[in-house]
Amino acid sequence: MPQGKPLVVPDDGLTTRQRRNQPVLAVHTGDGKGKSTAAFGLALRGWNQGWRIGVFQFVKSAKWRIGEQTVLERLGELHEETGEGGPVEWHKMGSGWSWSRRQGSTEDHAADAAEGWAEIKRRLADERHDLLILDEFTYPIHWGWVDVDDVVAALRDRPGRQHVIVTGRRAAPELLEAADLVTEMTKVKHPMDAGRKGQRGIEW
């Protein structure tokens, strides 16, 4: 896309403005670092435009609080206080079993993930948010806890102008096919390769 100009202009009967304002379904996948980080960066852009931001985290423990959550929730408070930007909601939708030793069976965790997805579908139908980030949502799909066909149908047929970003490794081919924007983060080098663990400000 040289100089911001598309290589192909489709014969779809839409004006440039109409085509520019179409909602985007994006997927950030791959083994490299930065999938969620990039999504939260877009949340900051959206907040600045006055968008209603909804972040829905799967897999990570409720005890695991990343820096972006603190910042975005504070921006949500700023919106409530001054009207600047847009409202922000941040929800932990799954059990977080992969990050903590939370008790419960696989069936319990699958039920939690399914309940979280059901809530997201309700919000999509209600057009509650302008930007939804489904963080690490590829995993419950990959594990079969959420039906991929149901996900694709709900995201593909969502009403209005709702942007959605899905993050996580091993994104389902059906999801990639439905997406408008797919970015694969490829790991070339990582501090963990040299035995270095995560650190403040870099991982959280």
Salt bridges, closest charged atoms under 4 A:
ASP12 OD1 - ARG19 NH2 2.93
ASP31 OD1 - ARG169 NH1 3.91
GLU73 OE1 - ARG65 NH2 2.55
GLU77 OE1 - ARG74 NH1 3.39
GLU81 OE2 - ARG74 NH1 3.70
GLU89 OE1 - HIS91 NE2 2.78
GLU89 OE1 - ARG123 NH1 2.92
GLU119 OE1 - ARG122 NH2 2.76
GLU119 OE2 - ARG123 NE 2.80
ASP126 OD2 - ARG128 NH2 3.69
ASP130 OD1 - ARG52 NH2 2.99
GLU136 OE2 - LYS60 NZ 3.02
ASP150 OD2 - LYS121 NZ 2.96
ASP157 OD1 - ARG156 NE 3.16
ASP193 OD1 - LYS187 NZ 2.98
GLU203 OE2 - LYS33 NZ 3.42
